[in-house]
Amino acid sequence: MIHDTLIAPFVEFAFMRRALVGALALALGGAPVGVFLMLRRMSLTGDAMAHAILPGAAIGFLVYGLSLPAMTLGGLAAGFAVALLAGLVARVTVLREDASLAAFYLVSLALGVVIVSLKGSNVDLLHVLFGTVLALDDATLYLLASVATVTLAALALIYRPLALECADPNFLRSVSPRAGGIVHLIFLALVVLNLVAGFHALGTLLAVGLMMLPAATARFWSADVTIMTIVAVAVGAVSGYAGLVLSYHAGLPAGPTIILVAGGFYLISLVAGSAGGLARSLWPGRHLEA
Amino acid sequence: MAEPALRFDDVTLAYDRHPAVHHLSGRIEPGALMAVVGPNGAGKSTLLKGIVGVMNPASGSIARGPSARRVAYLPQLAEIDRSFPMSVYDLVAMGLWGRIGLFGRIGRKEADRIAEALAAVGLSGFERRPIGTLSGGQMQRALFARLLLQDAELILLDEPFAAIDARTSADLLDLVRRWHGEKRTIVAVLHDMDLVRRAFPETLLIAREPVAWGETAAALAPENMLKARRMIEAFDPNAHACHRDAA
């Protein structure tokens, strides 16, 4: 009975196994990046950049059809371009980075949808907007796994300066003048990489889902970055698995169901979280002696 | 004469071309204990940023001598994101950056030094506390512990005693005196004139332009204070390009 519900779908169908591996890879790479996005107050930046990837991927689609390398390279190029342009506009003009990102992503999203519609059908459009987590081929799985590997290695490498750049950038600059800028660029590159990975499985609209929802969930359970990261990865992985099982039995679309499960974890944590959740602030208990 | 710790050569530091520090020249000797005072907006913090290298001069140059290679900088309290989940221990441990860098492990010796620094500022037992839960004075103590670990030859303090109770500032001032005794060079931005007269032998009075620089009692003479107070704080939006020759 339990076996039938929880394990059989994956034993029986290869596409379910592939989807599970893909979701786990996304959680492994994306959730830690999401934690740092949140701590840098860039949660919405991730969202904006996810949309900005679309026109690049769409041009790849226009030229080569549903080709993994073309859409990946296009998405990466567009993501980097928008990240750098938004930073540049913020530094050179009066517009702040968040406002310029909002401008860029609206234009990008519209442009991407128009480009896909030029050649493709509505099915293709749904494909790029919401992804195809149940149709991941070998190449895509390798891509997702590689992105997760690169992300974890790079984060381990820049962990110390990145945390410092978030908390006390002036101190970092005083001990190492160039580290801050380099670390920021590496981090942005990781964000784009993970968004492109997320794009293949979950589409441009939900790519940030396995990044930000687990991160925001984890914040309600710990005030320690390491523990937060571990919780976020766990929440992402469990959401991926539970979402797939739920979508299989209830006949729901897989990608959105995964995100909904992550959203469920977020809501529960929002209420019950031990580190700053709603219940804690409504019923804090009697005050202590000292 | 020995090489100065810091030499300013006609330095102008500007925001969007408007000068915040205008044509400053002079030198700071190794081992100096110097206060920088002046009205709000006089360019005091900007000067420190120029010395650290966070900001580059619009013209002129700032040279650090061989006795000021290792620099430690205490920014104003407000510039640190205290909502970032970091423990007091981690914050203070980063003072060892010069030694442990990106990957260095905090070994037995380092851990002892961190514990020593925390004890020196009276924060033993605070190791695991997130920095967000500290009071203003406790936070400043933690930042001084980090300065201790940095073991710098040149120490720059931006309003180290602002909004801090008497006991804490007395404790921290003792640390400053200890550094002075160890022949480190110290430059501190301060607002408390009594404290400056009491504890700092040398003072730079600045109001965008340098007003007076030298022995504290002379620099803070009434006529100089009056002159500094007359500084016009607002930028002139129609200001012309400055063509003053290097002195």
Interface residues (C-beta under 8 A of the other chain):
Chain A: L39 L157 I158 R160 P161 A163 L164 C166 A167 D168 N170 F171 R173 S174 V175 S176 P177 S222 A223 D224 V225 M228
Chain B: V52 G53 V54 V71 A72 Y73 P75 E79 I80 D81 F84 P85 M86 S87 D90 L91 M94 W97 G98 L102 F103 P130 I131 G132 R146 Q150
